[in-house]
Amino acid sequence: MEEFEALLNDSFELVTPDEGSVVKGTVLAIEAGQAIIDIGYKMEGRVDLKEFAQPGQPPEIAVGDTVEVFLERVENARGEAALSREKARREEAWDRLEQAYEKEERVEGAIFGRVKGGFTVDLGGAVAFLPGSQVDVRPVRDAGPLMGLAQPFQILKMDRRRGNIVVSRRAVLEESRAEQRAEIVAKLKEGDAVDGVVKNITEYGAFVDLGGVDGLLHVTDMAWRRVNHPSEILAIGETIKVQVIKINKDTQRISLGMKQLQADPWEGVEAKYPLESKWTGRVTNITDYGAFVELEPGVEGLVHVSEMSWTKKNVHPGKIVSTSQEVEVIVLEIDTSKRRVSLGLKQTQGNPWENFAAMYPTGTEVEGEVKNITEFGLFVGLEGDIDGMVHLSDLDWERSGEEAIQDFRKGDIVKAKVTEVDVERERISLSIKAMDGDPFADAVSGVKRGDVVTVEVTKIEDGGIEVDYDGMKSFIRRSDLSRDRAEQRPERFSVGDKVDARVTNIDKASRRLVFSIKAREIAEEKEAVEQYGSSDSGASLGDILGAALKKTDE
């Protein structure tokens, strides 16, 4: 009785563990996929064996093992304690993970599932979220090989109250890569020639793996010739030999080059391509300001838009040449220090104004289409894709230019004479009126100042009379109609009268002949006095003129 009483008192003194706490227990038996666990206090419970297994592994438990379990309820419907190994592991894991998070330490875990936006990771009892962007340093297409694999993770964020943990595998890889990169970079020296594997190709170059560290091979350092896209000469996975051009110790970035391992084609370029020499090249690139022509692999020259055509001044280079076209060019200038060659395309075709001047000297007749009509004349298309201009003053002998230009339309075919070719200013002057000859020159041919000619009265005006001489119009003023003032009357003449007049002036600039009847009469009087009178004869002027007229009649 005493022993029983003592045991009874001991049992009263025992404190039953609280629900929701972690307790230790002993595995009594394993049956029907469950482990029967004695947690003391006269309490036993059952836990599924799968709760003792790591993701992707068989459960590790045996009879007699001491394990920690989570007491959910003291007694369930079956009169047993409701236990959970998984919740016990979770509580234990949270304590451990919080300490690791505070110390910024890595934690061990295994990816075991896929969810929207990423994966689930078992961190020894606690489930964490691994975003897709944090799986690797580069996008992962197939995460299968990573599933169930124990590996380190870095905790980015955790909230125990909400049960949220976010981890990163990428941060661990970047740290490892940084250490590896620093070690490899320390061994490299600028100028070293190393082998690498092309990992990625972009518009501006290619990333080459040098055995744990990547270097950038820029497109301009792939070859001495122009490379429009790296894929022209490289392929992903290809092993290439490159030279280390530059190493930035601070950023650990490595610049690589391929062309540096090849002979420089610019050596001896000046001697090979003398100025004014003609070469055939291939158009490799066309821009707004010109076209690049490859003379040989690695040596390109620029044909500036101003050197492409003599006549096409404001057109895009792409309308004159095309990519890959073979063209003849002239070397205009070489700057080896800047690796520049200036080329000329139009020089191979000859100056069209020089060619025109040689074929069509001044006075030559030409024929062309009216290309444009402006306020100051016509532009006529000529041989060699050049234009000549007919000024308003060269359209017609008689009419004004403003009046004569109304006879022409764009597209008309006209004939003209070349009056001037200015090669330096690239101008050609033409004359349409010269095709019919110069009526003024014809009219005054053989006529000189002082001659007496016969003119025909064509019009009577108050101020004088209009007369015609061989098709040339002129005007005799009232004061020049007679020596005698009383006879200076225009109305004494009639249209159609033939009148003798003296030529007093030939104005070639204004293309006018000036006539005077008065000057003729004075000249005749002077001549009569010289022939029939003398200063001491005492004869009157009437007698002298009468004798002169009588002599003329005889």
Disulfide bonds with the S-S distance in Angstrom:
none
